[in-house]
Structures are given as C-alpha cells and as structure tokens.
Amino acid sequence: MSEAKLEKQRVKELEALGCIVLKAEMLAPGFPDRMILWPGGRVTFEEYKVRPNDTTPLQERWIARLNAQGLVAEVVYFD
C-alpha cells in the first residue's frame, strides 16, 4: 500500500480518538508530515515512512529540534 493511503488511514484513526490532525509538512522543508492536537491540549508531530524508506538528514534535524523543545516528534513506520 502507498504511503499516502497509509497516512490517510492513520489520520482517520487519530481523528476517531478525537484528535485534530493537520498537514504540517508544508511549514518548512523536512518538517514532519502531521501535527496532532490531542484532546486535553497535548501536541505531537509524526513523520510517516513506509519501510524500507528512512528519514532524510533534514527530517532528522527537525525531529531532534522539536524534541529538544520538549515537544514529541517521532517517525511512524508502516510495514
């Protein structure tokens, strides 16, 4: 299955949990794919990858930078 279809499925799962899911990758090159606003005020960021693809150095820098600010940014791998 394509990354786009898997991402769409993930968004539906998050929305079913009451999350607001925003397309965030357009904010800056390498920025994580999605910003998730969780019920209760938590904010997380997810970068989506289909194995065996991996993140680029720029994506890794953004994830590290967000985590260094006390936010949660992670890579979600689809098998």
N, C-alpha and C positions, 0 to 999 in steps of 0.2 A: 504494500500500500504506500502511496506517496506521502511525503512529509506534510503536504498541505491537508490531505484528508485526515491524517493522524492528528494534526494540530487542531483541526475543526472538531474532531471527536473529543479531544482534551478540553477544549473551550466549553463544549456542551456539558461535560462532566463537572467542570468548575462552576458553571452557571447554575447547574442543578443543586449545588451546595450553597447557593445564594451569593456567589461572587460576581463582581463586575470585572470583566476581562477586557482589557484594552490592548489594541495593537500598538506596541511600543517601539518596534524596530525602526520606525521612521524618525525617531527623535534624533538619532545620531548613528553614523556608520558603526557597525559592530554591537550596537545596543541590543539587549535581549529582546526576543520576539514579542513577549507579552508581559504586561503589568497586571497583576491580580490584586484587586481590592476585596479583601475578605470581610465578611460580617464581623463587626466588633472593631474595625479600624486597622487591622494588620495589612501590610502591603508587601507583596513578594514579586519577584521577576523570574521569568522562565525563558530559557533558550532551548529550542527544540531541535533535536538531531535524530536522524534515522541511522542506526548502525549499518556500516562501519564508519560513517562520517564522523568527524570530530570538529570541535570548535576551532576557530581561527585565533591567532595571537591577539587580534583586536578584540574579539569576543571575550577571550580570557581576561584581558585587561579590564574590560567593562565589568565583568562579573566580580573580579577582585576589588575593583574600586567601589562598587555598590556594597559588597560585603564589608569592606573597611569602614564604611559609613554607618555600620550597624544594621543595614538592611539585609534581606535574604534574597540572594540571586543564585540560581542553580541551573544546571543543564538537565533536561529531561530527555532521556534516550528512549527511542522507540525501537523495539527489536523486530 
